[in-house]
Amino acid sequence: MTFLIVVSPILGFNPSDVDSLLKQVAKQKERIVCNRCDLSAAKLPDIDLSYADLRGANLSRANLRNADLRETDLREASLRDANLSYSILRGAIFCKTILPNGEISNKDC
């Protein structure tokens, strides 16, 4: 599977955070950890982030269409305006998580 990452100062994400995340996804031997990563506006469709630790990550405006986010820890993460169409969110942890519509979810606090 190939992921296209477009780097632009307008997008706002930290390229080293995206690179680190994709290297961990490629290995898939250990739990993916990307705490407080800036992945804002990153293009990550179809990515498998199941069981990942994304506490405090900025995923605002990220394209996570069809992403596998099962059991992903999204405490204090921002998903504002993120595309989560067709994403699997079963068991994902939401606590102080900003949802795509701007609401804050505390369902798992």
N, C-alpha and C positions, 0 to 999 in steps of 0.2 A: 504494500500500500504506500502511495506517495502523497506527501502533504506539501502544498504550495504555501509558502509564507512570504507575504509581500511586506517589505520593510520600507517604511516611509515615516518621516518625522511628523506627518499629519496624523498618522494612526495612533501614535502614542504608546504602543507596547514596547517593552524592553526586549530587544532582540536576543540578549543573552538568556533571559528568562524563557523565551520561546524555545531557544536552542537546547537549553537544559531539559525542558519538559519533553521535547521530541526525542532526545537521547534516551531518557528514561523509558519512554513509550516503546522505543525500538528494542530495548533490552527485555522488558516485560518479565524480569526475573524477581524484582523486588517491588515493594509498594512504591508507587510514584509519590514523591513529596515535592511540593512546590508552594510552600507557605509564603504568603505576601508577595507572590509573583505578580508582575504587571503584564497581563495578557490581554489588555484592553484592545479591542478591535482586531485581534488576531484571527486568522482564517484557519479554523480547526475542524472542518466538517468530517464526520465519520470517525473521529478519534476515539480510541478506547482508553478512558480514564477511570474505568471501574476500580473501586477500592482506593482511589487516589486521595491524598491528603492535600487539599487545596484551601486550607484555612487562611482567611484573610486575603485571598487572591483577588485581583481586579480583573474580572472577566466581562466588564461592561462593553457592550457593542461587539463582543466576540461572536464569531459564527461557529456555533456548536451544533449545527443541524445534524441530526442522526448520530449524535455522540452517545457513547455508552458511559453513563455517569452513575451506574449502580453502586450503592454503598459508598459513594464519594463524600468526603467530609468537606462541606461547603460552609462551615461556621464562619461568620463574619466576612464572607466573600461578597463581592458585588457582581450581580448578573444583570444590572440595569441595561435595558435595551439589547440584551444578548438574544441571539436566535437559537432557541432550544427546540425548534420544530422537529418532531419525530425522535427526540432524544429519549433515552431510557433513564428515568430518575428514581426507579424503585429502590428504596432503602437509603437514598441520599440524605445526608444530615444537614438540616437547615436550622440554624440558630443565629439570630442577628444577621441573617442573610438578606441582602437587598435583591428582590426578585426583578425580572425584566420590566414589570409595570411600575417599579419604584417602591412598591410596598415592602415592608420588612417582615420576614417570616421568623417566628420564634417557636415553631412547632416542635423542635427537638431540644429545646433548652432545658 
